[in-house]
C-alpha cells in the first residue's frame, strides 16, 4: 500500500474508532454544566487542564519519544517501552513527594490526592497507548478510545448523577477510565510482554535527549491554552471563568477532527521520512489540510450559537453567553491545528528544541496580551490574546519549519482564508444585523475558494501515479 492510501486508511481507522468516543465526550458538557454551577465547572476544567500539563512534566514527554523511536526500525520496541516506563515510574515517585504543594493553591485545596492519582494513571495510559500506536496497532488504539469514553460516561453517571460528588466525581471518573484503559491495553495489546529494564541505558539516553526539550514546550503550550483561565479568575472572577471555559468546548470540535488526522499523519511522515518526494508529499497534504481547516472553521462559527444551546445547560445560567467567545476561539484553534501539523516536521528531523522556541513565542504573546487586555475588556481580551498568540506562533513556525522541508505553504490562499475566518468570527461576536446571513455568505465564499484545491488534491492522493512533476 502506498503512503497516500495508507494515510487515508489509517485516518479512517482513527476516525471510525475515535469519532464516536470523542463526539460522546464532547456532549458530556451538557451533563457537567447541568450538575455544576459556573464556578464549579470552571474549577473542574482548571483541574483537568492542570492534569494535562503535569503528565508531560512527570514523564519528561516520553509519550512523544515512544512514537518517534517506536516507529524507528533501528530501535528495539522492548527497550523503547521499558525506557519510557522507567522514566514514568521515577517521575511519579518524585511527584508524590512534591504533590502536597498543590494544597497551597486555593483552587486545588482538598483535591491533592485526586490530582496525583489522575496524573499517575494518565501517565501510564499515555505511555501505553502511544506504544500501541508505535506497534501499528491502530485499530486497538481506536477501540481503546471508545472504551475509555464509555467508562468515563459510566463514571460520570455514578459519581456525578447518582452520588452527587461534584468536582471530585468529575476527577474520579477520569481516574477510573484511565485505570481500565491501562489494563485493557496491557492485556489485549500484550504490552506487558515488552517490559524488561535490562540494557536500556543507551535507548533511554537517546529518548531523553529527544524528549527533554519537549517538556518546556508542553508547559508553554499549556500557558498559551490555559493561563488565560487564571488571568480571568484573578481579574474578572470564577463565574466568568466558567463561562469562558464553556466557550472553549465548541472550538475543540475542530481540534478533535484534526487530531484524528494527525495521529495517522504523525506515523506516516516518520515511516516515510527518507523518501525522496517527502517535500512533495508535505505540499499535497498541507494544501488539502489547510483548505478543509479554514472551511470547517467558518462552518463551525456559523452554527456555534445554536450549538451552544444544545451543549450547555442555559436554564437560569449565563453559559449561553459563551458562544461569542467560541467564535474567536474557533479562529484561534485554526492556527493551533496548523502549528500541530508543522510539529510533524520537527518530529521527523528530531528538532524538538525548535518546537520549544516557537512555542515560547506563543506563550510570551499570550501572557503579555492577557495582562493588557483582560483588565480593559474582560473575557474578550482572553480570547483575543489566545488568537493572536497562536497566529503569531504559526507564522514563526512555518518560516522555521520550511528550513528543513521546503513544502509549498500556498501563502495567497492561506492569507485570504485567514481573512475570511477572522471576518466570520468578528461578525458572530458583534452580533450585527443579519449576522447569520453574513456568516453563511462568508462560508460559501470559503467553500468556493477552496473547492478546486480539495478536488485536485483528493485526485492526486487517490491516484498518485498520475501526478505530473
Secondary structure as UniProt FT lines:
FT   HELIX           3..26
FT   HELIX           28..35
FT   HELIX           38..59
FT   TURN            60..61
FT   HELIX           62..70
FT   TURN            73..74
FT   HELIX           77..98
FT   HELIX           99..104
FT   HELIX           106..108
FT   TURN            109..110
FT   HELIX           112..134
FT   TURN            135..136
FT   HELIX           138..156
FT   HELIX           157..162
FT   HELIX           166..188
FT   HELIX           191..194
FT   TURN            198..199
FT   HELIX           201..235
FT   HELIX           238..271
FT   TURN            272..274
FT   TURN            276..277
FT   HELIX           278..311
FT   TURN            315..316
FT   HELIX           319..321
FT   HELIX           322..348
FT   TURN            349..350
FT   HELIX           352..377
FT   HELIX           379..401
FT   TURN            402..404
FT   HELIX           411..430
FT   TURN            433..434
FT   HELIX           435..462
FT   HELIX           464..466
//
